[in-house]
Amino acid sequence: MRILRKRLHFGLFLITLCAAASAESKAEAAQAKRDALIAEAKKYIGSPYAAGGVGPESFDCSGFIYFIARKSAKVQLPRSSHAIYRFVEHISDDEIEAGDLLFFSASSSGRMTHVGLYIGKGKMIHAASEGPKTGVVVSSLGEHYWKTYYAGAGRFVPSAKSAAGGKPSNGSDKQKTDAPSSAENSEKKTSGTTADAETAASGKSDKESGEKTIADSGGSDRDESSASVRKDTAKVDAGPKKNELIDNFICSFSAAIDWSFFEPDRFFANFRGIDSGADITFSKWKLRPGIGTMIKGYNGGIVLVPLVFILELNDNIRAYAGPAVTLGSPTFFGERTASPAFSGTFGVSFCTPPHAAGSVGIRFMQDISYTIFKKSGDSTFSFASAFCAGFAFATGIRISLPMRAFAGERGA
């Protein structure tokens, strides 16, 4: 009996030991994942801000979080601050760890207008659009602005402390004294201190939307006790949901010169016409689908109107293809052409990193495309002539902006 009891005690000891080792292993893995996320974020400090930017050359605030989450943690987040807020696990202020997300609302409607990554010691890394510092910067949460507009925290990677078998203590590395308080800010809003009033006082308002653009403003650290639980989660979630889908759409407009540098029997740079286009892409996924149209005006007043389907590989490369309608018959290298019954065009477009002008991103673009033409009448082009007639370059600019700009929504 004693032997059986000893074996039982030894078995329980081994089980306890294995459980402790497993918890420690999970905690270490969770902490390593958070450390890697923060390290990835810090690589891009100094990168410029651009509306709709999802890296790696430039970012808006949600695009920055979207990029590092996908690259480091292999997590696909939505593409707007409010959509990310609705996606993540909401946590109380007492549970915040380095590697969690912090959300801010400068909107009287309660929509999230900014998001940053908490990196410990009362600081976050984020993409700021305006202020003394713009682009990817590190800001102190003790600054008055962030205290005022802080709305809550969220988590999309495992908690290192929970994996270790316990919750963070009062001495944990969350912003216990430096962090803004979501409960306090909820009280401020209900007592009439709305984002619009604060915006007017600061002189940094967006007059069209009535929302303050999140900026990296100056300030000093101040000790302030944080609330134990987010009290305004329900209020924020009750904000407008009808624009949730709009947050993932990007509109683009382009203008370019259509040209080529060869004819069937020689290399010869020649001007073909002027192109313009408009399209919309869905930016939530890694490969971003879209649809658009173009108007290609050729010499002689001839117009080609393609309807194209788009697939963006990243911020700088997209492919497109689709049917086209030809109004008239263009002339190339002295030969009259016609559009076949099922004409079409396809191509690849390359863009430079955007230059940000408010919520607008301006890029230089270079398209390489091929359009199907044939000779007028029953005759056909030779292979060389068909290739030279259809193959073309288009050099110009592309202007992009989020669809929320048309809906009166600012923020990222």
Contacts in CASP RR format, 6 or more apart in sequence:
PFRMAT RR
TARGET T0000
AUTHOR 0000-0000-0000
METHOD contacts of the structure
MODEL  1
MRILRKRLHFGLFLITLCAAASAESKAEAAQAKRDALIAEAKKYIGSPYA
AGGVGPESFDCSGFIYFIARKSAKVQLPRSSHAIYRFVEHISDDEIEAGD
LLFFSASSSGRMTHVGLYIGKGKMIHAASEGPKTGVVVSSLGEHYWKTYY
AGAGRFVPSAKSAAGGKPSNGSDKQKTDAPSSAENSEKKTSGTTADAETA
ASGKSDKESGEKTIADSGGSDRDESSASVRKDTAKVDAGPKKNELIDNFI
CSFSAAIDWSFFEPDRFFANFRGIDSGADITFSKWKLRPGIGTMIKGYNG
GIVLVPLVFILELNDNIRAYAGPAVTLGSPTFFGERTASPAFSGTFGVSF
CTPPHAAGSVGIRFMQDISYTIFKKSGDSTFSFASAFCAGFAFATGIRIS
LPMRAFAGERGA
23 163 0 8 1.000
23 164 0 8 1.000
23 165 0 8 1.000
24 164 0 8 1.000
26 158 0 8 1.000
26 163 0 8 1.000
26 164 0 8 1.000
27 160 0 8 1.000
27 161 0 8 1.000
27 163 0 8 1.000
27 164 0 8 1.000
27 165 0 8 1.000
29 158 0 8 1.000
29 163 0 8 1.000
30 157 0 8 1.000
30 158 0 8 1.000
30 159 0 8 1.000
30 160 0 8 1.000
30 162 0 8 1.000
30 163 0 8 1.000
31 160 0 8 1.000
33 72 0 8 1.000
33 73 0 8 1.000
33 157 0 8 1.000
33 158 0 8 1.000
34 97 0 8 1.000
34 98 0 8 1.000
34 99 0 8 1.000
34 157 0 8 1.000
34 160 0 8 1.000
36 72 0 8 1.000
36 73 0 8 1.000
37 68 0 8 1.000
37 69 0 8 1.000
37 72 0 8 1.000
37 73 0 8 1.000
37 99 0 8 1.000
37 117 0 8 1.000
37 157 0 8 1.000
38 98 0 8 1.000
38 99 0 8 1.000
38 117 0 8 1.000
38 119 0 8 1.000
38 125 0 8 1.000
39 72 0 8 1.000
40 68 0 8 1.000
40 71 0 8 1.000
40 72 0 8 1.000
41 64 0 8 1.000
41 68 0 8 1.000
41 72 0 8 1.000
41 117 0 8 1.000
41 119 0 8 1.000
41 125 0 8 1.000
41 136 0 8 1.000
42 119 0 8 1.000
42 125 0 8 1.000
44 55 0 8 1.000
44 56 0 8 1.000
44 59 0 8 1.000
44 64 0 8 1.000
44 67 0 8 1.000
44 68 0 8 1.000
44 136 0 8 1.000
45 125 0 8 1.000
45 136 0 8 1.000
45 137 0 8 1.000
45 138 0 8 1.000
46 135 0 8 1.000
46 136 0 8 1.000
46 137 0 8 1.000
47 55 0 8 1.000
47 56 0 8 1.000
47 57 0 8 1.000
47 58 0 8 1.000
47 59 0 8 1.000
47 127 0 8 1.000
47 135 0 8 1.000
47 136 0 8 1.000
48 57 0 8 1.000
48 58 0 8 1.000
48 134 0 8 1.000
48 135 0 8 1.000
48 353 0 8 1.000
48 356 0 8 1.000
49 58 0 8 1.000
49 59 0 8 1.000
49 60 0 8 1.000
49 127 0 8 1.000
49 128 0 8 1.000
49 129 0 8 1.000
49 134 0 8 1.000
49 135 0 8 1.000
49 136 0 8 1.000
49 356 0 8 1.000
50 58 0 8 1.000
50 59 0 8 1.000
50 60 0 8 1.000
50 353 0 8 1.000
50 354 0 8 1.000
50 355 0 8 1.000
50 356 0 8 1.000
50 361 0 8 1.000
51 60 0 8 1.000
51 129 0 8 1.000
51 356 0 8 1.000
51 358 0 8 1.000
51 359 0 8 1.000
51 360 0 8 1.000
51 361 0 8 1.000
51 400 0 8 1.000
51 401 0 8 1.000
51 402 0 8 1.000
51 405 0 8 1.000
51 412 0 8 1.000
52 60 0 8 1.000
52 63 0 8 1.000
52 250 0 8 1.000
52 283 0 8 1.000
52 361 0 8 1.000
52 400 0 8 1.000
52 401 0 8 1.000
52 402 0 8 1.000
52 412 0 8 1.000
53 59 0 8 1.000
53 60 0 8 1.000
53 63 0 8 1.000
53 315 0 8 1.000
53 354 0 8 1.000
54 60 0 8 1.000
54 63 0 8 1.000
54 66 0 8 1.000
54 67 0 8 1.000
54 79 0 8 1.000
54 283 0 8 1.000
54 315 0 8 1.000
55 63 0 8 1.000
55 64 0 8 1.000
55 67 0 8 1.000
55 315 0 8 1.000
56 67 0 8 1.000
57 315 0 8 1.000
57 316 0 8 1.000
57 353 0 8 1.000
58 135 0 8 1.000
58 315 0 8 1.000
58 353 0 8 1.000
58 354 0 8 1.000
58 356 0 8 1.000
59 67 0 8 1.000
59 127 0 8 1.000
59 135 0 8 1.000
59 136 0 8 1.000
60 127 0 8 1.000
60 129 0 8 1.000
60 411 0 8 1.000
60 412 0 8 1.000
61 81 0 8 1.000
61 114 0 8 1.000
61 115 0 8 1.000
61 116 0 8 1.000
61 126 0 8 1.000
61 127 0 8 1.000
61 128 0 8 1.000
61 129 0 8 1.000
61 214 0 8 1.000
61 411 0 8 1.000
61 412 0 8 1.000
62 78 0 8 1.000
62 79 0 8 1.000
62 80 0 8 1.000
62 81 0 8 1.000
62 83 0 8 1.000
62 84 0 8 1.000
62 115 0 8 1.000
62 412 0 8 1.000
63 79 0 8 1.000
63 127 0 8 1.000
63 412 0 8 1.000
64 116 0 8 1.000
64 126 0 8 1.000
64 127 0 8 1.000
64 136 0 8 1.000
65 77 0 8 1.000
65 84 0 8 1.000
65 101 0 8 1.000
65 115 0 8 1.000
65 116 0 8 1.000
65 117 0 8 1.000
66 77 0 8 1.000
66 78 0 8 1.000
66 79 0 8 1.000
66 84 0 8 1.000
68 117 0 8 1.000
69 75 0 8 1.000
69 76 0 8 1.000
69 77 0 8 1.000
69 156 0 8 1.000
70 76 0 8 1.000
70 77 0 8 1.000
70 286 0 8 1.000
73 156 0 8 1.000
73 157 0 8 1.000
75 156 0 8 1.000
75 157 0 8 1.000
76 285 0 8 1.000
76 286 0 8 1.000
77 84 0 8 1.000
77 87 0 8 1.000
77 88 0 8 1.000
77 156 0 8 1.000
78 84 0 8 1.000
78 86 0 8 1.000
78 87 0 8 1.000
78 247 0 8 1.000
78 248 0 8 1.000
78 284 0 8 1.000
79 247 0 8 1.000
79 248 0 8 1.000
79 283 0 8 1.000
79 284 0 8 1.000
80 244 0 8 1.000
80 247 0 8 1.000
80 248 0 8 1.000
80 404 0 8 1.000
80 412 0 8 1.000
81 103 0 8 1.000
81 112 0 8 1.000
81 113 0 8 1.000
81 114 0 8 1.000
81 115 0 8 1.000
81 411 0 8 1.000
81 412 0 8 1.000
82 111 0 8 1.000
82 112 0 8 1.000
82 113 0 8 1.000
82 244 0 8 1.000
82 247 0 8 1.000
83 244 0 8 1.000
83 247 0 8 1.000
83 248 0 8 1.000
84 101 0 8 1.000
84 103 0 8 1.000
84 112 0 8 1.000
84 115 0 8 1.000
85 103 0 8 1.000
85 112 0 8 1.000
85 115 0 8 1.000
85 151 0 8 1.000
85 154 0 8 1.000
85 236 0 8 1.000
86 237 0 8 1.000
86 244 0 8 1.000
87 156 0 8 1.000
88 101 0 8 1.000
88 154 0 8 1.000
88 155 0 8 1.000
88 156 0 8 1.000
89 154 0 8 1.000
89 155 0 8 1.000
89 156 0 8 1.000
90 152 0 8 1.000
90 153 0 8 1.000
90 154 0 8 1.000
90 230 0 8 1.000
90 233 0 8 1.000
91 100 0 8 1.000
91 153 0 8 1.000
91 154 0 8 1.000
91 155 0 8 1.000
91 230 0 8 1.000
92 153 0 8 1.000
92 227 0 8 1.000
92 228 0 8 1.000
92 229 0 8 1.000
92 230 0 8 1.000
93 152 0 8 1.000
93 153 0 8 1.000
93 174 0 8 1.000
93 175 0 8 1.000
93 179 0 8 1.000
93 181 0 8 1.000
93 182 0 8 1.000
93 183 0 8 1.000
93 226 0 8 1.000
93 227 0 8 1.000
93 228 0 8 1.000
93 229 0 8 1.000
93 230 0 8 1.000
94 167 0 8 1.000
94 168 0 8 1.000
94 170 0 8 1.000
94 174 0 8 1.000
94 176 0 8 1.000
94 226 0 8 1.000
94 228 0 8 1.000
94 229 0 8 1.000
95 153 0 8 1.000
95 155 0 8 1.000
95 159 0 8 1.000
95 167 0 8 1.000
95 168 0 8 1.000
95 174 0 8 1.000
96 102 0 8 1.000
96 118 0 8 1.000
96 153 0 8 1.000
96 168 0 8 1.000
96 174 0 8 1.000
96 175 0 8 1.000
96 179 0 8 1.000
97 118 0 8 1.000
97 159 0 8 1.000
97 160 0 8 1.000
97 161 0 8 1.000
97 168 0 8 1.000
97 172 0 8 1.000
97 173 0 8 1.000
97 174 0 8 1.000
98 118 0 8 1.000
98 119 0 8 1.000
98 120 0 8 1.000
98 173 0 8 1.000
99 117 0 8 1.000
99 118 0 8 1.000
99 119 0 8 1.000
99 157 0 8 1.000
100 117 0 8 1.000
100 118 0 8 1.000
100 153 0 8 1.000
100 154 0 8 1.000
100 155 0 8 1.000
101 115 0 8 1.000
101 116 0 8 1.000
101 117 0 8 1.000
101 118 0 8 1.000
101 153 0 8 1.000
101 154 0 8 1.000
101 155 0 8 1.000
101 156 0 8 1.000
102 115 0 8 1.000
102 116 0 8 1.000
102 117 0 8 1.000
102 118 0 8 1.000
102 124 0 8 1.000
102 141 0 8 1.000
102 150 0 8 1.000
102 152 0 8 1.000
102 153 0 8 1.000
102 154 0 8 1.000
103 112 0 8 1.000
103 114 0 8 1.000
103 115 0 8 1.000
103 116 0 8 1.000
103 150 0 8 1.000
103 151 0 8 1.000
103 152 0 8 1.000
103 153 0 8 1.000
103 154 0 8 1.000
104 112 0 8 1.000
104 113 0 8 1.000
104 114 0 8 1.000
104 115 0 8 1.000
104 146 0 8 1.000
104 149 0 8 1.000
104 150 0 8 1.000
104 151 0 8 1.000
104 214 0 8 1.000
105 111 0 8 1.000
105 112 0 8 1.000
105 113 0 8 1.000
105 114 0 8 1.000
105 149 0 8 1.000
105 151 0 8 1.000
105 195 0 8 1.000
105 236 0 8 1.000
106 113 0 8 1.000
106 114 0 8 1.000
106 149 0 8 1.000
106 195 0 8 1.000
106 198 0 8 1.000
106 199 0 8 1.000
106 211 0 8 1.000
106 212 0 8 1.000
106 213 0 8 1.000
106 214 0 8 1.000
107 113 0 8 1.000
107 195 0 8 1.000
107 211 0 8 1.000
108 194 0 8 1.000
108 195 0 8 1.000
108 196 0 8 1.000
108 210 0 8 1.000
108 211 0 8 1.000
109 239 0 8 1.000
109 240 0 8 1.000
110 151 0 8 1.000
110 235 0 8 1.000
110 236 0 8 1.000
110 239 0 8 1.000
111 236 0 8 1.000
111 239 0 8 1.000
111 240 0 8 1.000
111 243 0 8 1.000
111 409 0 8 1.000
112 151 0 8 1.000
112 236 0 8 1.000
113 149 0 8 1.000
113 211 0 8 1.000
113 212 0 8 1.000
113 214 0 8 1.000
113 410 0 8 1.000
113 411 0 8 1.000
113 412 0 8 1.000
114 126 0 8 1.000
114 149 0 8 1.000
114 214 0 8 1.000
114 411 0 8 1.000
114 412 0 8 1.000
115 126 0 8 1.000
115 412 0 8 1.000
116 124 0 8 1.000
116 125 0 8 1.000
116 126 0 8 1.000
117 124 0 8 1.000
117 125 0 8 1.000
117 126 0 8 1.000
118 124 0 8 1.000
118 141 0 8 1.000
118 153 0 8 1.000
118 174 0 8 1.000
118 175 0 8 1.000
119 125 0 8 1.000
119 138 0 8 1.000
120 173 0 8 1.000
120 174 0 8 1.000
120 175 0 8 1.000
121 173 0 8 1.000
121 178 0 8 1.000
122 140 0 8 1.000
122 141 0 8 1.000
122 142 0 8 1.000
122 175 0 8 1.000
122 178 0 8 1.000
122 179 0 8 1.000
122 221 0 8 1.000
123 138 0 8 1.000
123 139 0 8 1.000
123 140 0 8 1.000
123 141 0 8 1.000
124 138 0 8 1.000
124 139 0 8 1.000
124 141 0 8 1.000
124 146 0 8 1.000
125 136 0 8 1.000
125 137 0 8 1.000
125 138 0 8 1.000
125 139 0 8 1.000
126 136 0 8 1.000
126 137 0 8 1.000
126 139 0 8 1.000
126 216 0 8 1.000
127 135 0 8 1.000
127 136 0 8 1.000
127 137 0 8 1.000
127 412 0 8 1.000
128 134 0 8 1.000
128 135 0 8 1.000
128 137 0 8 1.000
128 139 0 8 1.000
128 214 0 8 1.000
128 215 0 8 1.000
128 216 0 8 1.000
129 135 0 8 1.000
129 213 0 8 1.000
129 214 0 8 1.000
129 215 0 8 1.000
129 358 0 8 1.000
129 411 0 8 1.000
129 412 0 8 1.000
130 204 0 8 1.000
130 213 0 8 1.000
130 214 0 8 1.000
130 215 0 8 1.000
131 204 0 8 1.000
131 215 0 8 1.000
131 216 0 8 1.000
131 217 0 8 1.000
132 216 0 8 1.000
132 217 0 8 1.000
132 218 0 8 1.000
133 216 0 8 1.000
134 215 0 8 1.000
134 216 0 8 1.000
135 216 0 8 1.000
137 216 0 8 1.000
139 146 0 8 1.000
139 216 0 8 1.000
140 146 0 8 1.000
140 178 0 8 1.000
140 219 0 8 1.000
140 220 0 8 1.000
140 221 0 8 1.000
141 147 0 8 1.000
141 150 0 8 1.000
141 175 0 8 1.000
141 178 0 8 1.000
141 179 0 8 1.000
141 180 0 8 1.000
142 178 0 8 1.000
142 179 0 8 1.000
142 180 0 8 1.000
142 219 0 8 1.000
142 220 0 8 1.000
142 221 0 8 1.000
142 222 0 8 1.000
142 224 0 8 1.000
143 217 0 8 1.000
143 218 0 8 1.000
143 219 0 8 1.000
143 220 0 8 1.000
143 221 0 8 1.000
144 217 0 8 1.000
144 219 0 8 1.000
144 222 0 8 1.000
145 202 0 8 1.000
145 215 0 8 1.000
145 217 0 8 1.000
145 218 0 8 1.000
145 219 0 8 1.000
146 180 0 8 1.000
147 180 0 8 1.000
147 181 0 8 1.000
147 185 0 8 1.000
147 222 0 8 1.000
147 224 0 8 1.000
148 180 0 8 1.000
148 185 0 8 1.000
148 188 0 8 1.000
148 198 0 8 1.000
149 180 0 8 1.000
149 185 0 8 1.000
149 195 0 8 1.000
149 198 0 8 1.000
149 212 0 8 1.000
149 214 0 8 1.000
150 179 0 8 1.000
150 180 0 8 1.000
150 181 0 8 1.000
150 182 0 8 1.000
150 185 0 8 1.000
151 182 0 8 1.000
151 185 0 8 1.000
151 232 0 8 1.000
151 236 0 8 1.000
152 182 0 8 1.000
152 230 0 8 1.000
152 232 0 8 1.000
152 233 0 8 1.000
153 182 0 8 1.000
153 230 0 8 1.000
161 167 0 8 1.000
161 168 0 8 1.000
161 172 0 8 1.000
168 174 0 8 1.000
170 176 0 8 1.000
174 226 0 8 1.000
175 226 0 8 1.000
176 225 0 8 1.000
176 226 0 8 1.000
177 223 0 8 1.000
177 224 0 8 1.000
177 225 0 8 1.000
177 226 0 8 1.000
178 221 0 8 1.000
178 223 0 8 1.000
178 224 0 8 1.000
179 224 0 8 1.000
179 226 0 8 1.000
180 224 0 8 1.000
180 226 0 8 1.000
181 224 0 8 1.000
181 225 0 8 1.000
181 226 0 8 1.000
181 227 0 8 1.000
182 227 0 8 1.000
182 230 0 8 1.000
182 231 0 8 1.000
182 232 0 8 1.000
183 227 0 8 1.000
183 229 0 8 1.000
183 230 0 8 1.000
183 231 0 8 1.000
183 232 0 8 1.000
184 227 0 8 1.000
185 232 0 8 1.000
186 231 0 8 1.000
186 232 0 8 1.000
186 235 0 8 1.000
189 195 0 8 1.000
189 232 0 8 1.000
195 211 0 8 1.000
195 212 0 8 1.000
196 205 0 8 1.000
196 210 0 8 1.000
196 211 0 8 1.000
198 212 0 8 1.000
199 205 0 8 1.000
199 206 0 8 1.000
199 210 0 8 1.000
199 211 0 8 1.000
199 212 0 8 1.000
202 212 0 8 1.000
204 212 0 8 1.000
204 213 0 8 1.000
204 215 0 8 1.000
205 211 0 8 1.000
205 212 0 8 1.000
206 212 0 8 1.000
206 213 0 8 1.000
206 410 0 8 1.000
208 408 0 8 1.000
208 410 0 8 1.000
209 408 0 8 1.000
209 409 0 8 1.000
209 410 0 8 1.000
210 410 0 8 1.000
211 409 0 8 1.000
211 410 0 8 1.000
211 411 0 8 1.000
213 410 0 8 1.000
213 411 0 8 1.000
214 411 0 8 1.000
214 412 0 8 1.000
243 404 0 8 1.000
243 407 0 8 1.000
243 409 0 8 1.000
246 403 0 8 1.000
246 404 0 8 1.000
246 407 0 8 1.000
246 409 0 8 1.000
247 402 0 8 1.000
247 403 0 8 1.000
247 404 0 8 1.000
247 409 0 8 1.000
248 282 0 8 1.000
248 283 0 8 1.000
248 284 0 8 1.000
249 280 0 8 1.000
249 281 0 8 1.000
249 282 0 8 1.000
249 283 0 8 1.000
249 402 0 8 1.000
249 403 0 8 1.000
250 280 0 8 1.000
250 281 0 8 1.000
250 283 0 8 1.000
250 288 0 8 1.000
250 400 0 8 1.000
250 401 0 8 1.000
250 402 0 8 1.000
250 403 0 8 1.000
251 278 0 8 1.000
251 279 0 8 1.000
251 280 0 8 1.000
251 400 0 8 1.000
251 401 0 8 1.000
251 402 0 8 1.000
251 403 0 8 1.000
251 406 0 8 1.000
252 278 0 8 1.000
252 279 0 8 1.000
252 280 0 8 1.000
252 281 0 8 1.000
252 398 0 8 1.000
252 399 0 8 1.000
252 400 0 8 1.000
253 276 0 8 1.000
253 277 0 8 1.000
253 278 0 8 1.000
253 398 0 8 1.000
253 399 0 8 1.000
253 400 0 8 1.000
254 275 0 8 1.000
254 276 0 8 1.000
254 277 0 8 1.000
254 278 0 8 1.000
254 365 0 8 1.000
254 396 0 8 1.000
254 397 0 8 1.000
254 398 0 8 1.000
254 399 0 8 1.000
255 274 0 8 1.000
255 275 0 8 1.000
255 276 0 8 1.000
255 277 0 8 1.000
255 396 0 8 1.000
255 397 0 8 1.000
256 274 0 8 1.000
256 275 0 8 1.000
256 276 0 8 1.000
256 365 0 8 1.000
256 367 0 8 1.000
256 394 0 8 1.000
256 395 0 8 1.000
256 396 0 8 1.000
256 397 0 8 1.000
257 271 0 8 1.000
257 273 0 8 1.000
257 274 0 8 1.000
257 275 0 8 1.000
257 394 0 8 1.000
257 395 0 8 1.000
257 396 0 8 1.000
258 271 0 8 1.000
258 272 0 8 1.000
258 273 0 8 1.000
258 274 0 8 1.000
258 275 0 8 1.000
258 296 0 8 1.000
258 297 0 8 1.000
258 298 0 8 1.000
258 392 0 8 1.000
258 393 0 8 1.000
258 394 0 8 1.000
259 269 0 8 1.000
259 270 0 8 1.000
259 271 0 8 1.000
259 272 0 8 1.000
259 273 0 8 1.000
259 392 0 8 1.000
259 393 0 8 1.000
259 394 0 8 1.000
259 395 0 8 1.000
260 269 0 8 1.000
260 270 0 8 1.000
260 272 0 8 1.000
260 388 0 8 1.000
260 391 0 8 1.000
260 392 0 8 1.000
260 393 0 8 1.000
261 267 0 8 1.000
261 268 0 8 1.000
261 269 0 8 1.000
261 270 0 8 1.000
261 393 0 8 1.000
262 268 0 8 1.000
262 388 0 8 1.000
263 270 0 8 1.000
263 333 0 8 1.000
263 388 0 8 1.000
264 333 0 8 1.000
264 382 0 8 1.000
264 384 0 8 1.000
264 385 0 8 1.000
264 388 0 8 1.000
271 299 0 8 1.000
272 298 0 8 1.000
272 299 0 8 1.000
272 332 0 8 1.000
272 392 0 8 1.000
273 296 0 8 1.000
273 297 0 8 1.000
273 298 0 8 1.000
273 299 0 8 1.000
274 296 0 8 1.000
274 297 0 8 1.000
275 294 0 8 1.000
275 295 0 8 1.000
275 296 0 8 1.000
275 297 0 8 1.000
275 367 0 8 1.000
275 394 0 8 1.000
276 294 0 8 1.000
276 295 0 8 1.000
277 292 0 8 1.000
277 293 0 8 1.000
277 294 0 8 1.000
277 295 0 8 1.000
278 292 0 8 1.000
278 293 0 8 1.000
279 290 0 8 1.000
279 291 0 8 1.000
279 292 0 8 1.000
279 293 0 8 1.000
279 308 0 8 1.000
279 310 0 8 1.000
280 290 0 8 1.000
280 291 0 8 1.000
280 292 0 8 1.000
280 403 0 8 1.000
281 288 0 8 1.000
281 289 0 8 1.000
281 290 0 8 1.000
281 310 0 8 1.000
281 312 0 8 1.000
281 318 0 8 1.000
282 288 0 8 1.000
282 289 0 8 1.000
282 290 0 8 1.000
283 312 0 8 1.000
287 311 0 8 1.000
287 312 0 8 1.000
287 313 0 8 1.000
288 310 0 8 1.000
288 311 0 8 1.000
288 312 0 8 1.000
289 309 0 8 1.000
289 310 0 8 1.000
289 311 0 8 1.000
289 312 0 8 1.000
290 309 0 8 1.000
290 310 0 8 1.000
290 311 0 8 1.000
290 312 0 8 1.000
291 307 0 8 1.000
291 308 0 8 1.000
291 309 0 8 1.000
291 310 0 8 1.000
292 307 0 8 1.000
292 308 0 8 1.000
292 309 0 8 1.000
292 310 0 8 1.000
292 320 0 8 1.000
293 305 0 8 1.000
293 306 0 8 1.000
293 307 0 8 1.000
293 308 0 8 1.000
294 304 0 8 1.000
294 305 0 8 1.000
294 306 0 8 1.000
294 308 0 8 1.000
294 345 0 8 1.000
295 303 0 8 1.000
295 304 0 8 1.000
295 305 0 8 1.000
296 303 0 8 1.000
296 304 0 8 1.000
296 305 0 8 1.000
296 306 0 8 1.000
296 371 0 8 1.000
297 303 0 8 1.000
297 304 0 8 1.000
298 304 0 8 1.000
298 330 0 8 1.000
299 330 0 8 1.000
299 331 0 8 1.000
300 330 0 8 1.000
300 331 0 8 1.000
302 326 0 8 1.000
302 327 0 8 1.000
302 328 0 8 1.000
302 329 0 8 1.000
302 330 0 8 1.000
303 326 0 8 1.000
303 327 0 8 1.000
303 328 0 8 1.000
304 324 0 8 1.000
304 325 0 8 1.000
304 326 0 8 1.000
304 327 0 8 1.000
304 330 0 8 1.000
304 339 0 8 1.000
304 345 0 8 1.000
304 371 0 8 1.000
305 324 0 8 1.000
305 325 0 8 1.000
305 326 0 8 1.000
305 327 0 8 1.000
306 322 0 8 1.000
306 323 0 8 1.000
306 324 0 8 1.000
306 325 0 8 1.000
306 344 0 8 1.000
306 345 0 8 1.000
306 371 0 8 1.000
307 322 0 8 1.000
307 323 0 8 1.000
307 324 0 8 1.000
308 320 0 8 1.000
308 321 0 8 1.000
308 322 0 8 1.000
308 345 0 8 1.000
309 320 0 8 1.000
309 321 0 8 1.000
309 322 0 8 1.000
310 318 0 8 1.000
310 319 0 8 1.000
310 320 0 8 1.000
311 318 0 8 1.000
311 319 0 8 1.000
311 320 0 8 1.000
312 318 0 8 1.000
313 319 0 8 1.000
315 351 0 8 1.000
315 353 0 8 1.000
315 354 0 8 1.000
316 350 0 8 1.000
316 351 0 8 1.000
316 352 0 8 1.000
316 353 0 8 1.000
317 348 0 8 1.000
317 349 0 8 1.000
317 350 0 8 1.000
317 351 0 8 1.000
318 348 0 8 1.000
318 349 0 8 1.000
318 351 0 8 1.000
319 346 0 8 1.000
319 347 0 8 1.000
319 348 0 8 1.000
319 349 0 8 1.000
320 346 0 8 1.000
320 347 0 8 1.000
320 348 0 8 1.000
320 349 0 8 1.000
321 344 0 8 1.000
321 345 0 8 1.000
321 346 0 8 1.000
321 347 0 8 1.000
322 344 0 8 1.000
322 345 0 8 1.000
322 346 0 8 1.000
323 342 0 8 1.000
323 343 0 8 1.000
323 344 0 8 1.000
324 339 0 8 1.000
324 343 0 8 1.000
324 344 0 8 1.000
324 345 0 8 1.000
324 371 0 8 1.000
324 372 0 8 1.000
325 339 0 8 1.000
325 343 0 8 1.000
326 338 0 8 1.000
326 339 0 8 1.000
326 343 0 8 1.000
328 339 0 8 1.000
329 336 0 8 1.000
329 337 0 8 1.000
329 338 0 8 1.000
329 339 0 8 1.000
329 376 0 8 1.000
330 337 0 8 1.000
330 373 0 8 1.000
331 337 0 8 1.000
332 373 0 8 1.000
332 388 0 8 1.000
332 389 0 8 1.000
332 390 0 8 1.000
333 385 0 8 1.000
333 388 0 8 1.000
333 389 0 8 1.000
335 375 0 8 1.000
335 381 0 8 1.000
335 385 0 8 1.000
335 389 0 8 1.000
336 375 0 8 1.000
336 376 0 8 1.000
337 373 0 8 1.000
337 374 0 8 1.000
337 375 0 8 1.000
337 376 0 8 1.000
337 381 0 8 1.000
337 389 0 8 1.000
338 373 0 8 1.000
338 374 0 8 1.000
338 375 0 8 1.000
338 376 0 8 1.000
338 377 0 8 1.000
339 372 0 8 1.000
339 373 0 8 1.000
339 374 0 8 1.000
340 372 0 8 1.000
340 373 0 8 1.000
340 374 0 8 1.000
343 371 0 8 1.000
343 372 0 8 1.000
343 373 0 8 1.000
344 371 0 8 1.000
344 372 0 8 1.000
345 369 0 8 1.000
345 370 0 8 1.000
345 371 0 8 1.000
345 372 0 8 1.000
346 369 0 8 1.000
346 370 0 8 1.000
347 367 0 8 1.000
347 368 0 8 1.000
347 369 0 8 1.000
347 370 0 8 1.000
348 367 0 8 1.000
348 368 0 8 1.000
348 369 0 8 1.000
349 365 0 8 1.000
349 366 0 8 1.000
349 367 0 8 1.000
349 368 0 8 1.000
349 398 0 8 1.000
350 365 0 8 1.000
350 366 0 8 1.000
350 367 0 8 1.000
351 363 0 8 1.000
351 364 0 8 1.000
351 365 0 8 1.000
351 366 0 8 1.000
351 398 0 8 1.000
352 363 0 8 1.000
352 364 0 8 1.000
352 365 0 8 1.000
353 363 0 8 1.000
354 361 0 8 1.000
354 362 0 8 1.000
354 363 0 8 1.000
354 400 0 8 1.000
355 361 0 8 1.000
355 362 0 8 1.000
355 363 0 8 1.000
359 401 0 8 1.000
359 402 0 8 1.000
359 405 0 8 1.000
359 410 0 8 1.000
360 399 0 8 1.000
360 400 0 8 1.000
360 401 0 8 1.000
361 399 0 8 1.000
361 400 0 8 1.000
361 401 0 8 1.000
362 397 0 8 1.000
362 398 0 8 1.000
362 399 0 8 1.000
363 397 0 8 1.000
363 398 0 8 1.000
363 399 0 8 1.000
363 400 0 8 1.000
364 395 0 8 1.000
364 396 0 8 1.000
364 397 0 8 1.000
364 398 0 8 1.000
365 394 0 8 1.000
365 395 0 8 1.000
365 396 0 8 1.000
365 397 0 8 1.000
365 398 0 8 1.000
366 393 0 8 1.000
366 394 0 8 1.000
366 395 0 8 1.000
366 396 0 8 1.000
367 393 0 8 1.000
367 394 0 8 1.000
367 395 0 8 1.000
368 392 0 8 1.000
368 393 0 8 1.000
369 391 0 8 1.000
369 392 0 8 1.000
369 393 0 8 1.000
369 394 0 8 1.000
370 390 0 8 1.000
370 391 0 8 1.000
370 392 0 8 1.000
371 390 0 8 1.000
371 392 0 8 1.000
372 390 0 8 1.000
373 381 0 8 1.000
373 386 0 8 1.000
373 389 0 8 1.000
373 390 0 8 1.000
374 380 0 8 1.000
374 381 0 8 1.000
374 386 0 8 1.000
375 381 0 8 1.000
380 386 0 8 1.000
381 389 0 8 1.000
404 410 0 8 1.000
404 411 0 8 1.000
END
